[in-house]
Amino acid sequence: MNNPSRRWQAAGGYVIDLCRFAQARLENPHSYLKFLRLNELRKRVKADACIEAGTYLGVTSYRCSFVFKTVYTIELKPELAREAAKFLEARRNVQVICGDAVEELPKIFSRGGFARALIFLDGHYTGPITGRGKISEPALEELRVIQEFKSRIGGIVIDDFRNFGAEEGFPLKSELLKAAEEFFPEYHLSVNLDQLCLVASSTAS
């Protein structure tokens, strides 16, 4: 990254994750390990675009910009969207969109510009610094609105699986799994590194 302190933070977090993984104590990985997971899925499903719901500071989008042809990232809170856009301005293949992901996700697919997407759903309310939409965790609604575009979706990653059914405003884990099975029955489901992953059946092996 262009900020040395962020590079050291990423490296430190990754080392901590490896130690916790070795001790079977890894519950919530740091962002760099999550990026490695996204990149592994990118290769498997041959995605040329990453669509992220929940930009926050833009770190994941920045990393993804080096391995995806195009990155779309959606942030609900205007202040965070502006800060992320400034951080990402040198990455010409990243588009920061300020809005509600439930409304913006279909618009991205309607505009086109990519063949196959990997979707990263990480936009939920986690305190005053983040934005709150109509519901604290909109993953179920996001799955519903993108199902019609599944022919162009290679995979979907829903972050912070541990919080479903445990945090206020989050649906139950069983509700999330039911929605995933209902809207994407052709996809292979797995839970790994605190993430629910849906992978198109043609690329799931």
Backbone as a printed PyTorch tensor [residue, N CA C, xyz], in Angstrom:
tensor([[[  0.8270,  -1.1960,   0.0000],
         [  0.0000,   0.0000,   0.0000],
         [  0.8630,   1.2480,   0.0000]],

        [[  0.2530,   2.3780,  -0.3300],
         [  1.0130,   3.6150,  -0.3770],
         [  1.2810,   4.1900,   1.0060]],

        [[  0.7110,   3.5980,   2.0400],
         [  0.9390,   4.0350,   3.4160],
         [  1.7330,   2.9550,   4.1470]],

        [[  2.9990,   3.2370,   4.5220],
         [  3.8350,   2.2020,   5.1600],
         [  3.2180,   1.6210,   6.4200]],

        [[  2.5360,   2.4650,   7.2160],
         [  1.9470,   1.9550,   8.4580],
         [  0.8650,   0.9300,   8.1720]],

        [[  0.1110,   1.1300,   7.0820],
         [ -0.9270,   0.1540,   6.7220],
         [ -0.3100,  -1.1460,   6.2420]],

        [[  0.8320,  -1.0430,   5.5610],
         [  1.5100,  -2.2770,   5.1400],
         [  1.9570,  -3.0890,   6.3460]],

        [[  2.5190,  -2.4050,   7.3520],
         [  2.9570,  -3.1050,   8.5530],
         [  1.7690,  -3.6850,   9.3180]],

        [[  0.6520,  -2.9470,   9.3580],
         [ -0.5430,  -3.4580,  10.0330],
         [ -1.0510,  -4.7170,   9.3490]],

        [[ -1.0430,  -4.7100,   8.0090],
         [ -1.4990,  -5.8880,   7.2580],
         [ -0.6000,  -7.0780,   7.5350]],

        [[  0.7170,  -6.8430,   7.5050],
         [  1.6620,  -7.9300,   7.7540],
         [  1.5170,  -8.4650,   9.1670]],

        [[  1.3730,  -7.5500,  10.1340],
         [  1.2160,  -7.9790,  11.5210],
         [ -0.0550,  -8.7740,  11.7370]],

        [[ -1.1360,  -8.3110,  11.1440],
         [ -2.4030,  -9.0310,  11.2610],
         [ -2.3340, -10.4140,  10.6480]],

        [[ -1.6330, -10.5310,   9.5310],
         [ -1.4990, -11.8150,   8.8590],
         [ -0.7100, -12.7970,   9.7140]],

        [[  0.3580, -12.3300,  10.3350],
         [  1.1540, -13.1940,  11.2130],
         [  0.3200, -13.6610,  12.4000]],

        [[ -0.4510, -12.7400,  12.9860],
         [ -1.3300, -13.1080,  14.1020],
         [ -2.3300, -14.1650,  13.6710]],

        [[ -2.9100, -13.9810,  12.4760],
         [ -3.8810, -14.9540,  11.9650],
         [ -3.2590, -16.3280,  11.8050]],

        [[ -2.0330, -16.3750,  11.2780],
         [ -1.3660, -17.6660,  11.0930],
         [ -1.1310, -18.3590,  12.4320]],

        [[ -0.7590, -17.5890,  13.4410],
         [ -0.5350, -18.1640,  14.7690],
         [ -1.8340, -18.6950,  15.3540]],

        [[ -2.8970, -17.9220,  15.2280],
         [ -4.1960, -18.3540,  15.7400],
         [ -4.7090, -19.5640,  14.9820]],

        [[ -4.4770, -19.5830,  13.6580],
         [ -4.9160, -20.7020,  12.8460],
         [ -4.2110, -21.9810,  13.2800]],

        [[ -2.9230, -21.8620,  13.5630],
         [ -2.1410, -23.0250,  13.9950],
         [ -2.6320, -23.5670,  15.3270]],

        [[ -3.2170, -22.6800,  16.1480],
         [ -3.7260, -23.0730,  17.4570],
         [ -5.2310, -23.3330,  17.4420]],

        [[ -5.8330, -23.3350,  16.2360],
         [ -7.2740, -23.5480,  16.0710],
         [ -8.0830, -22.5130,  16.8620]],

        [[ -7.6010, -21.2560,  16.8710],
         [ -8.2920, -20.1960,  17.5970],
         [ -8.6820, -19.0310,  16.6840]],

        [[ -8.6750, -19.2600,  15.3800],
         [ -8.9570, -18.1820,  14.4420],
         [-10.4640, -18.0430,  14.2510]],

        [[-11.0300, -16.9490,  14.7660],
         [-12.4650, -16.7100,  14.6480],
         [-12.7870, -15.5800,  13.6790]],

        [[-12.0550, -14.4840,  13.7740],
         [-12.3100, -13.3180,  12.9330],
         [-10.9950, -12.8620,  12.3160]],

        [[-10.6630, -13.3540,  11.1190],
         [ -9.3750, -13.0250,  10.5140],
         [ -9.2190, -11.5310,  10.2290]],

        [[ -7.9740, -11.0700,  10.1750],
         [ -7.6950,  -9.7090,   9.7600],
         [ -7.9610,  -9.5600,   8.2560]],

        [[ -7.9620,  -8.3270,   7.8020],
         [ -8.4020,  -8.0400,   6.4400],
         [ -7.5130,  -8.6530,   5.3660]],

        [[ -6.2110,  -8.7900,   5.6270],
         [ -5.3360,  -9.3100,   4.5760],
         [ -5.6220, -10.7820,   4.2860]],

        [[ -5.8840, -11.5640,   5.3120],
         [ -6.2110, -12.9680,   5.0930],
         [ -7.5390, -13.0830,   4.3400]],

        [[ -8.4740, -12.1810,   4.6320],
         [ -9.7430, -12.1870,   3.9040],
         [ -9.5170, -11.8410,   2.4340]],

        [[ -8.6020, -10.9190,   2.1750],
         [ -8.2790, -10.5950,   0.7860],
         [ -7.6890, -11.8100,   0.0700]],

        [[ -6.8000, -12.5370,   0.7260],
         [ -6.2180, -13.7260,   0.1080],
         [ -7.3030, -14.7310,  -0.2670]],

        [[ -8.3140, -14.8160,   0.5780],
         [ -9.4430, -15.7050,   0.2830],
         [-10.2030, -15.2160,  -0.9520]],

        [[-10.4390, -13.9150,  -1.0380],
         [-11.1170, -13.3540,  -2.2060],
         [-10.3060, -13.6070,  -3.4810]],

        [[ -9.0110, -13.4540,  -3.3930],
         [ -8.1650, -13.6540,  -4.5680],
         [ -8.1570, -15.1180,  -5.0020]],

        [[ -8.1800, -16.0190,  -4.0310],
         [ -8.2460, -17.4460,  -4.3650],
         [ -9.5540, -17.7660,  -5.0890]],

        [[-10.6510, -17.1840,  -4.6090],
         [-11.9400, -17.3990,  -5.2630],
         [-11.9760, -16.7430,  -6.6400]],

        [[-11.3410, -15.5770,  -6.7700],
         [-11.2680, -14.9070,  -8.0750],
         [-10.6780, -15.8380,  -9.1280]],

        [[ -9.5870, -16.4890,  -8.7720],
         [ -8.9350, -17.3960,  -9.7030],
         [ -9.8370, -18.5870, -10.0230]],

        [[-10.5150, -19.0890,  -8.9980],
         [-11.3340, -20.2850,  -9.2000],
         [-12.5280, -20.0200, -10.1120]],

        [[-13.1920, -18.8840,  -9.9130],
         [-14.4110, -18.5940, -10.6870],
         [-14.1320, -17.7470, -11.9170]],

        [[-12.8540, -17.3530, -12.0950],
         [-12.4350, -16.5480, -13.2560],
         [-13.2080, -15.2260, -13.3230]],

        [[-13.2760, -14.5450, -12.1880],
         [-13.9830, -13.2650, -12.1240],
         [-13.0710, -12.1320, -12.5800]],

        [[-13.6150, -11.2360, -13.3930],
         [-12.8480, -10.0640, -13.8040],
         [-13.2550,  -8.8140, -13.0280]],

        [[-14.3430,  -8.9020, -12.2560],
         [-14.7990,  -7.7550, -11.4750],
         [-15.0730,  -8.1660, -10.0360]],

        [[-14.7490,  -7.2650,  -9.1200],
         [-15.1150,  -7.4290,  -7.7130],
         [-16.1520,  -6.3610,  -7.3860]],

        [[-17.2500,  -6.7830,  -6.7660],
         [-18.2770,  -5.8480,  -6.3290],
         [-18.3880,  -5.9560,  -4.8210]],

        [[-18.0570,  -4.8790,  -4.1380],
         [-18.0120,  -4.8750,  -2.6780],
         [-19.1340,  -4.0110,  -2.1130]],

        [[-19.8570,  -4.5390,  -1.1450],
         [-20.8550,  -3.7680,  -0.4050],
         [-20.2870,  -3.5120,   0.9830]],

        [[-19.9810,  -2.2510,   1.2690],
         [-19.3620,  -1.8930,   2.5390],
         [-17.9170,  -1.5000,   2.3520]],

        [[-17.6790,  -0.3170,   1.8120],
         [-16.3180,   0.1350,   1.4980],
         [-15.4960,   0.3860,   2.7480]],

        [[-16.1170,   1.0270,   3.7290],
         [-15.4610,   1.5000,   4.9450],
         [-14.2910,   2.4170,   4.5590]],

        [[-13.0470,   2.0500,   4.8140],
         [-11.9110,   2.9120,   4.5010],
         [-11.3080,   2.6370,   3.1250]],

        [[-11.7650,   1.5790,   2.4660],
         [-11.3020,   1.2910,   1.1160],
         [-10.1210,   0.3510,   1.0130]],

        [[ -9.7230,  -0.2680,   2.1200],
         [ -8.5310,  -1.1180,   2.1110],
         [ -8.7330,  -2.3610,   1.2420]],

        [[ -9.8770,  -3.0320,   1.3770],
         [-10.1210,  -4.2310,   0.5780],
         [-10.2000,  -3.8900,  -0.9040]],

        [[-10.8520,  -2.7850,  -1.2290],
         [-10.9440,  -2.3650,  -2.6300],
         [ -9.5680,  -2.0670,  -3.2010]],

        [[ -8.7250,  -1.4360,  -2.4030],
         [ -7.3670,  -1.1260,  -2.8480],
         [ -6.6190,  -2.4130,  -3.1930]],

        [[ -6.6700,  -3.3890,  -2.3210],
         [ -5.9740,  -4.6480,  -2.5760],
         [ -6.5580,  -5.3510,  -3.7960]],

        [[ -7.8690,  -5.3540,  -3.8900],
         [ -8.5210,  -6.0430,  -5.0080],
         [ -8.2190,  -5.3780,  -6.3430]],

        [[ -7.9320,  -4.0860,  -6.3260],
         [ -7.6710,  -3.3680,  -7.5770],
         [ -6.4360,  -3.8830,  -8.3000]],

        [[ -5.5560,  -4.5840,  -7.6010],
         [ -4.3340,  -5.1020,  -8.2150],
         [ -4.5380,  -6.4740,  -8.8570]],

        [[ -5.6590,  -7.1260,  -8.5620],
         [ -5.8700,  -8.4700,  -9.1130],
         [ -7.1450,  -8.5820,  -9.9480]],

        [[ -8.0860,  -7.6410,  -9.7750],
         [ -9.3000,  -7.6170, -10.5880],
         [ -9.1720,  -6.5390, -11.6590]],

        [[ -9.7940,  -6.7780, -12.8010],
         [ -9.8060,  -5.7660, -13.8560],
         [-10.5770,  -4.5280, -13.4110]],

        [[-11.7060,  -4.7530, -12.7280],
         [-12.5560,  -3.6560, -12.2830],
         [-13.0380,  -3.9240, -10.8640]],

        [[-13.1310,  -2.8680, -10.0690],
         [-13.6490,  -2.9700,  -8.7040],
         [-14.7410,  -1.9130,  -8.5190]],

        [[-15.9050,  -2.3650,  -8.0780],
         [-16.9860,  -1.4650,  -7.6920],
         [-17.1770,  -1.6160,  -6.1830]],

        [[-17.1830,  -0.5250,  -5.4640],
         [-17.3670,  -0.6100,  -4.0210],
         [-18.4380,   0.3760,  -3.5790]],

        [[-19.3710,  -0.0970,  -2.7750],
         [-20.5490,   0.6800,  -2.3890],
         [-20.4700,   1.0150,  -0.9060]],

        [[-20.6060,   2.2900,  -0.5800],
         [-20.5700,   2.7450,   0.8090],
         [-21.7980,   3.6040,   1.0980]],

        [[-22.5050,   3.2570,   2.1520],
         [-23.7400,   3.9500,   2.5080],
         [-23.4840,   5.3230,   3.1180]],

        [[-22.4720,   5.4440,   3.9450],
         [-22.2330,   6.6960,   4.6740],
         [-21.4280,   7.6630,   3.8050]],

        [[-21.9610,   8.8460,   3.5090],
         [-21.2750,   9.7860,   2.6140],
         [-19.8630,  10.1450,   3.0600]],

        [[-19.6510,  10.3530,   4.3650],
         [-18.3270,  10.7280,   4.8480],
         [-17.2990,   9.6420,   4.5530]],

        [[-17.6780,   8.3950,   4.7840],
         [-16.7670,   7.2890,   4.5100],
         [-16.5320,   7.1320,   3.0100]],

        [[-17.5790,   7.3350,   2.2150],
         [-17.4330,   7.2300,   0.7570],
         [-16.4460,   8.2700,   0.2410]],

        [[-16.5420,   9.4990,   0.7600],
         [-15.6230,  10.5530,   0.3260],
         [-14.1840,  10.2360,   0.7340]],

        [[-14.0140,   9.7530,   1.9610],
         [-12.6740,   9.4200,   2.4400],
         [-12.0720,   8.2780,   1.6340]],

        [[-12.8930,   7.2630,   1.3390],
         [-12.4090,   6.1240,   0.5550],
         [-12.0830,   6.5440,  -0.8720]],

        [[-12.9100,   7.4030,  -1.4550],
         [-12.6620,   7.8630,  -2.8210],
         [-11.3350,   8.6060,  -2.9100]],

        [[-11.0390,   9.3820,  -1.8880],
         [ -9.7660,  10.1030,  -1.8630],
         [ -8.5960,   9.1280,  -1.7350]],

        [[ -8.7490,   8.1350,  -0.8630],
         [ -7.7080,   7.1250,  -0.6680],
         [ -7.4770,   6.3230,  -1.9430]],

        [[ -8.5530,   6.0880,  -2.7170],
         [ -8.4750,   5.2180,  -3.8840],
         [ -8.3200,   5.9700,  -5.2060]],

        [[ -8.1650,   7.2760,  -5.1580],
         [ -8.2040,   8.0610,  -6.3880],
         [ -7.1180,   7.6720,  -7.3860]],

        [[ -6.0080,   7.1410,  -6.9210],
         [ -4.9370,   6.7360,  -7.8400],
         [ -5.2160,   5.3990,  -8.5140]],

        [[ -6.1640,   4.6520,  -7.9890],
         [ -6.5210,   3.3580,  -8.5630],
         [ -7.6680,   3.5630,  -9.5560]],

        [[ -7.3010,   3.7090, -10.8350],
         [ -8.2590,   4.1090, -11.8660],
         [ -9.3140,   3.0580, -12.1680]],

        [[ -9.0660,   1.8300, -11.7560],
         [-10.0380,   0.7680, -12.0240],
         [-11.0220,   0.5590, -10.8730]],

        [[-11.0210,   1.4720,  -9.9070],
         [-11.9480,   1.3800,  -8.7670],
         [-12.9910,   2.4860,  -8.8680]],

        [[-14.2440,   2.1070,  -8.7170],
         [-15.3320,   3.0770,  -8.6870],
         [-16.0070,   3.0230,  -7.3210]],

        [[-15.9770,   4.1440,  -6.5940],
         [-16.6320,   4.2380,  -5.2920],
         [-18.0330,   4.7990,  -5.5010]],

        [[-19.0170,   4.0680,  -5.0120],
         [-20.4220,   4.4570,  -5.1790],
         [-21.0240,   4.7210,  -3.8100]],

        [[-21.5620,   5.9110,  -3.6220],
         [-22.2170,   6.2410,  -2.3550],
         [-23.7020,   5.9280,  -2.4730]],

        [[-24.1810,   5.0070,  -1.6490],
         [-25.5850,   4.6360,  -1.7170],
         [-25.8540,   3.3620,  -0.9470]],

        [[-27.0970,   2.9190,  -0.9990],
         [-27.5360,   1.6850,  -0.3530],
         [-27.2700,   0.5260,  -1.3060]],

        [[-26.5440,  -0.4710,  -0.8440],
         [-26.1630,  -1.5860,  -1.7170],
         [-27.3740,  -2.3180,  -2.2840]],

        [[-28.4660,  -2.3900,  -1.5300],
         [-29.6670,  -3.0690,  -2.0300],
         [-30.1590,  -2.3890,  -3.3030]],

        [[-30.0070,  -1.0920,  -3.3840],
         [-30.4210,  -0.3410,  -4.5610],
         [-29.3230,  -0.2650,  -5.6240]],

        [[-28.0780,  -0.2050,  -5.2080],
         [-26.9780,   0.0090,  -6.1420],
         [-26.4890,  -1.2600,  -6.8250]],

        [[-26.6100,  -2.4010,  -6.1800],
         [-26.1170,  -3.6440,  -6.7860],
         [-26.7670,  -3.9290,  -8.1410]],

        [[-28.1110,  -3.8720,  -8.2600],
         [-28.7070,  -4.1150,  -9.5820],
         [-28.2720,  -3.0930, -10.6270]],

        [[-28.0290,  -1.8560, -10.2210],
         [-27.5950,  -0.8260, -11.1630],
         [-26.2320,  -1.1640, -11.7590]],

        [[-25.3500,  -1.7030, -10.9370],
         [-24.0160,  -2.0790, -11.4260],
         [-24.1290,  -3.1530, -12.5000]],

        [[-24.9670,  -4.1400, -12.2580],
         [-25.1490,  -5.2040, -13.2490],
         [-25.8340,  -4.6850, -14.4990]],

        [[-26.7470,  -3.7570, -14.3450],
         [-27.4470,  -3.2060, -15.5010],
         [-26.5140,  -2.4110, -16.4050]],

        [[-25.5180,  -1.7530, -15.8030],
         [-24.5650,  -0.9740, -16.5970],
         [-23.6050,  -1.8730, -17.3600]],

        [[-23.3280,  -3.0370, -16.8360],
         [-22.4100,  -3.9510, -17.5070],
         [-20.9640,  -3.5230, -17.3370]],

        [[-20.1290,  -3.9020, -18.3350],
         [-18.7210,  -3.5500, -18.2730],
         [-17.8390,  -4.6560, -17.7360]],

        [[-18.4230,  -5.8090, -17.4270],
         [-17.6420,  -6.9510, -16.9430],
         [-18.3720,  -8.2290, -17.3150]],

        [[-17.6320,  -9.3250, -17.3200],
         [-18.2030, -10.6090, -17.7150],
         [-18.6620, -11.4420, -16.5200]],

        [[-17.8620, -11.4440, -15.4600],
         [-18.1400, -12.3330, -14.3280],
         [-17.6500, -11.6650, -13.0490]],

        [[-18.5060, -11.6310, -12.0670],
         [-18.1890, -10.9030, -10.8370],
         [-18.0600, -11.8230,  -9.6340]],

        [[-17.2060, -11.3930,  -8.7060],
         [-17.1500, -11.9560,  -7.3660],
         [-17.6950, -10.8780,  -6.4340]],

        [[-18.7020, -11.2080,  -5.6530],
         [-19.3620, -10.2200,  -4.8080],
         [-18.9560, -10.4220,  -3.3580]],

        [[-18.5760,  -9.3310,  -2.7070],
         [-18.1610,  -9.3500,  -1.3020],
         [-19.1400,  -8.5020,  -0.5040]],

        [[-19.9940,  -9.1640,   0.2870],
         [-21.0080,  -8.4660,   1.0750],
         [-20.4940,  -8.2640,   2.4980]],

        [[-20.1600,  -7.0240,   2.8020],
         [-19.5690,  -6.6850,   4.0970],
         [-20.1130,  -5.3460,   4.6060]],

        [[-21.3210,  -4.9950,   4.1560],
         [-21.8890,  -3.7040,   4.5310],
         [-22.9620,  -3.8400,   5.5860]],

        [[-22.6000,  -3.6090,   6.8280],
         [-23.5730,  -3.6850,   7.9120],
         [-23.2010,  -2.6810,   9.0020]],

        [[-24.1480,  -2.3870,   9.8360],
         [-23.9390,  -1.3980,  10.8950],
         [-23.1480,  -2.0120,  12.0390]],

        [[-22.0350,  -1.3570,  12.3910],
         [-21.1990,  -1.8540,  13.4940],
         [-20.8320,  -0.7290,  14.4560]],

        [[-21.6770,   0.2720,  14.5410],
         [-21.4140,   1.3760,  15.4590],
         [-21.4690,   2.7070,  14.7410]],

        [[-21.3610,   3.8050,  15.4880],
         [-21.5430,   5.1460,  14.9290],
         [-20.6410,   5.4960,  13.7570]],

        [[-19.4570,   4.8900,  13.6780],
         [-18.5580,   5.2330,  12.5850],
         [-19.0590,   4.7100,  11.2450]],

        [[-19.9400,   3.7230,  11.2560],
         [-20.4730,   3.1380,  10.0290],
         [-21.8710,   3.6650,   9.7520]],

        [[-22.3690,   3.3960,   8.5550],
         [-23.7090,   3.8320,   8.1850],
         [-24.7460,   2.7730,   8.4840]],

        [[-25.9660,   3.2220,   8.7400],
         [-27.0690,   2.2900,   8.9820],
         [-28.1680,   2.5490,   7.9510]],

        [[-28.5240,   1.5260,   7.2060],
         [-29.6130,   1.6330,   6.2550],
         [-30.9300,   1.3170,   6.9150]],

        [[-31.8790,   0.8490,   6.1320],
         [-33.1870,   0.5020,   6.6790],
         [-33.0860,  -0.6580,   7.6570]],

        [[-32.1160,  -1.5370,   7.4270],
         [-31.8630,  -2.6560,   8.3310],
         [-30.3550,  -2.7170,   8.5960]],

        [[-29.9810,  -3.2220,   9.7810],
         [-28.5690,  -3.2100,  10.1730],
         [-27.7110,  -4.1200,   9.3030]],

        [[-28.2220,  -5.2840,   8.9500],
         [-27.4920,  -6.2460,   8.1250],
         [-28.3870,  -6.6450,   6.9500]],

        [[-28.1100,  -6.1070,   5.7520],
         [-29.0060,  -6.3120,   4.6090],
         [-28.6600,  -7.4980,   3.7160]],

        [[-27.8600,  -8.4350,   4.1830],
         [-27.3850,  -9.5210,   3.3160],
         [-28.5280, -10.2920,   2.6610]],

        [[-29.6170, -10.5380,   3.3950],
         [-30.7290, -11.2860,   2.8150],
         [-31.3420, -10.5270,   1.6520]],

        [[-31.5260,  -9.2260,   1.8220],
         [-32.0830,  -8.4040,   0.7490],
         [-31.1140,  -8.2930,  -0.4190]],

        [[-29.8390,  -8.2300,  -0.1220],
         [-28.8390,  -8.1500,  -1.1880],
         [-28.8380,  -9.4210,  -2.0200]],

        [[-28.9430, -10.5710,  -1.3730],
         [-29.0310, -11.8260,  -2.1100],
         [-30.2750, -11.8610,  -2.9920]],

        [[-31.3580, -11.3370,  -2.4600],
         [-32.6150, -11.3420,  -3.2260],
         [-32.4930, -10.5030,  -4.4990]],

        [[-31.8890,  -9.3210,  -4.3940],
         [-31.8830,  -8.4290,  -5.5570],
         [-30.8480,  -8.8180,  -6.6120]],

        [[-29.8450,  -9.6190,  -6.2420],
         [-28.8360,  -9.9920,  -7.2410],
         [-29.0940, -11.3580,  -7.8640]],

        [[-30.1170, -12.0760,  -7.3990],
         [-30.3260, -13.4270,  -7.9050],
         [-30.5910, -13.4670,  -9.4130]],

        [[-31.2080, -12.4200,  -9.9460],
         [-31.5170, -12.4290, -11.3750],
         [-30.2720, -12.2700, -12.2410]],

        [[-29.1490, -11.9340, -11.6210],
         [-27.9060, -11.7410, -12.3770],
         [-26.9340, -12.8920, -12.1850]],

        [[-27.4210, -14.0180, -11.6890],
         [-26.5210, -15.1090, -11.3000],
         [-25.6960, -15.6550, -12.4590]],

        [[-26.1510, -15.4670, -13.6980],
         [-25.3620, -15.9480, -14.8380],
         [-24.0330, -15.2120, -14.9480]],

        [[-23.9260, -14.0530, -14.2830],
         [-22.6880, -13.2630, -14.3140],
         [-22.0220, -13.1900, -12.9420]],

        [[-22.4610, -14.0560, -12.0270],
         [-21.8900, -14.0830, -10.6790],
         [-21.1730, -15.4070, -10.4650]],

        [[-19.8730, -15.3420, -10.3370],
         [-19.1040, -16.5610, -10.1100],
         [-19.1110, -16.9940,  -8.6550]],

        [[-19.1890, -16.0150,  -7.7610],
         [-19.1820, -16.3440,  -6.3420],
         [-19.6240, -15.1700,  -5.4980]],

        [[-20.0550, -15.4800,  -4.2780],
         [-20.4940, -14.4750,  -3.3130],
         [-19.8590, -14.8120,  -1.9710]],

        [[-19.2910, -13.8120,  -1.3300],
         [-18.7000, -13.9850,  -0.0060],
         [-19.4280, -13.0500,   0.9570]],

        [[-20.0030, -13.6050,   2.0130],
         [-20.6960, -12.8170,   3.0340],
         [-19.8450, -12.8500,   4.2960]],

        [[-19.3720, -11.6960,   4.7020],
         [-18.3980, -11.6090,   5.7900],
         [-19.0740, -11.6220,   7.1640]],

        [[-18.2570, -11.8750,   8.1930],
         [-18.6730, -11.8150,   9.6030],
         [-19.8290, -12.7640,   9.9190]],

        [[-19.7030, -14.0000,   9.4680],
         [-20.7520, -14.9930,   9.6770],
         [-21.0470, -15.1980,  11.1590]],

        [[-20.0470, -15.0160,  12.0030],
         [-20.2280, -15.2310,  13.4370],
         [-21.2710, -14.2900,  14.0340]],

        [[-21.4740, -13.1240,  13.4120],
         [-22.3720, -12.1180,  13.9790],
         [-23.8470, -12.3750,  13.6820]],

        [[-24.1260, -13.2400,  12.7150],
         [-25.5220, -13.5180,  12.3820],
         [-26.1790, -14.2860,  13.5310]],

        [[-27.2750, -13.7380,  14.0090],
         [-27.9600, -14.3290,  15.1520],
         [-27.3430, -13.9670,  16.4820]],

        [[-26.2300, -13.2320,  16.4630],
         [-25.5460, -12.8560,  17.7020],
         [-25.5670, -11.3520,  17.9390]],

        [[-25.6280, -10.5520,  16.8780],
         [-25.6360,  -9.0990,  16.9970],
         [-27.0300,  -8.5550,  16.7110]],

        [[-27.3620,  -7.4530,  17.3540],
         [-28.6740,  -6.8330,  17.1730],
         [-28.8670,  -6.4130,  15.7130]],

        [[-30.0040,  -6.7680,  15.1520],
         [-30.3210,  -6.3950,  13.7830],
         [-29.8290,  -7.3680,  12.7300]],

        [[-29.0570,  -8.3760,  13.1410],
         [-28.5680,  -9.3840,  12.2000],
         [-29.5620, -10.5480,  12.1580]],

        [[-29.8960, -11.0480,  10.9740],
         [-30.7470, -12.2420,  10.9060],
         [-30.0180, -13.4510,  11.4770]],

        [[-30.7670, -14.4950,  11.7460],
         [-30.1680, -15.7230,  12.2450],
         [-29.2980, -16.3720,  11.1730]],

        [[-28.3420, -17.1570,  11.6090],
         [-27.5250, -17.9030,  10.6540],
         [-28.4030, -18.7990,   9.7960]],

        [[-29.4090, -19.4190,  10.4060],
         [-30.3070, -20.2970,   9.6560],
         [-31.0820, -19.5220,   8.5950]],

        [[-31.4350, -18.2770,   8.8900],
         [-32.1390, -17.4430,   7.9130],
         [-31.2310, -17.0880,   6.7420]],

        [[-29.9780, -16.8050,   7.0430],
         [-29.0220, -16.4880,   5.9810],
         [-28.8010, -17.7030,   5.0850]],

        [[-28.6150, -18.8670,   5.6920],
         [-28.4040, -20.0780,   4.9150],
         [-29.6380, -20.4240,   4.0790]],

        [[-30.8240, -20.2320,   4.6540],
         [-32.0680, -20.5050,   3.9170],
         [-32.1800, -19.5940,   2.7070]],

        [[-31.8460, -18.2950,   2.8790],
         [-31.9050, -17.3520,   1.7640],
         [-30.8930, -17.7280,   0.6820]],

        [[-29.7030, -18.1180,   1.1060],
         [-28.6720, -18.5130,   0.1420],
         [-29.1260, -19.7240,  -0.6700]],

        [[-29.7300, -20.6890,  -0.0040],
         [-30.1920, -21.8980,  -0.6870],
         [-31.4000, -21.6050,  -1.5750]],

        [[-32.2470, -20.6760,  -1.1360],
         [-33.4430, -20.3400,  -1.9120],
         [-33.0920, -19.5430,  -3.1750]],

        [[-32.2340, -18.5470,  -3.0350],
         [-31.9370, -17.6640,  -4.1550],
         [-30.8280, -18.1870,  -5.0600]],

        [[-29.9290, -19.0160,  -4.5030],
         [-28.8040, -19.5350,  -5.2770],
         [-28.6740, -21.0460,  -5.0940]],

        [[-29.7130, -21.7990,  -5.4660],
         [-29.6810, -23.2530,  -5.2370],
         [-28.6010, -23.9720,  -6.0450]],

        [[-28.1470, -23.3380,  -7.1280],
         [-27.1490, -23.9830,  -7.9750],
         [-25.7320, -23.7980,  -7.4400]],

        [[-25.5810, -23.0570,  -6.3730],
         [-24.2560, -22.7140,  -5.8620],
         [-23.8580, -23.6250,  -4.7030]],

        [[-22.5630, -23.8420,  -4.6090],
         [-22.0090, -24.6310,  -3.5030],
         [-21.7870, -23.7140,  -2.3110]],

        [[-22.3100, -24.1050,  -1.1410],
         [-22.2080, -23.2910,   0.0690],
         [-21.1660, -23.8740,   1.0130]],

        [[-20.3820, -22.9700,   1.6200],
         [-19.4270, -23.3920,   2.6360],
         [-19.1720, -22.2370,   3.5790]],

        [[-18.7580, -22.5590,   4.8000],
         [-18.3860, -21.5380,   5.7770],
         [-16.9160, -21.7290,   6.0940]],

        [[-16.1500, -20.6630,   5.8830],
         [-14.7060, -20.7520,   6.0740],
         [-14.1740, -19.3840,   6.4750]],

        [[-13.3240, -19.3370,   7.4930],
         [-12.7010, -18.0910,   7.9340],
         [-13.7400, -17.0070,   8.2100]],

        [[-14.8130, -17.3760,   8.9140],
         [-15.8590, -16.4330,   9.3300],
         [-16.6280, -15.8610,   8.1430]],

        [[-16.6620, -16.6050,   7.0380],
         [-17.3670, -16.1420,   5.8580],
         [-18.2380, -17.2530,   5.2800]],

        [[-19.4350, -16.8630,   4.8400],
         [-20.2670, -17.7840,   4.0770],
         [-19.9410, -17.5680,   2.6050]],

        [[-19.5150, -18.6190,   1.9250],
         [-19.1180, -18.5200,   0.5300],
         [-20.0900, -19.3020,  -0.3540]],

        [[-20.5360, -18.6610,  -1.4120],
         [-21.3720, -19.2850,  -2.4180],
         [-20.5800, -19.2830,  -3.7190]],

        [[-20.3820, -20.4600,  -4.2870],
         [-19.5710, -20.5840,  -5.4930],
         [-20.3860, -21.3050,  -6.5580]],

        [[-20.4170, -20.7290,  -7.7530],
         [-21.1570, -21.3400,  -8.8520],
         [-20.7460, -22.8020,  -9.0000]],

        [[-21.7250, -23.6840,  -9.1830],
         [-21.4650, -25.1160,  -9.1730],
         [-20.4650, -25.5460, -10.2280]],

        [[-20.4230, -24.8360, -11.3460],
         [-19.4970, -25.1900, -12.4120],
         [-18.0420, -24.9580, -12.0300]],

        [[-17.8080, -24.1900, -10.9570],
         [-16.4350, -23.8790, -10.5350],
         [-16.1770, -24.2680,  -9.0850]],

        [[-17.1030, -25.0030,  -8.4690],
         [-17.0180, -25.2710,  -7.0260],
         [-15.9680, -26.3090,  -6.6630]],

        [[-15.5530, -27.1450,  -7.5800],
         [-14.6060, -28.2100,  -7.2380],
         [-13.2000, -27.6700,  -7.0310]]])
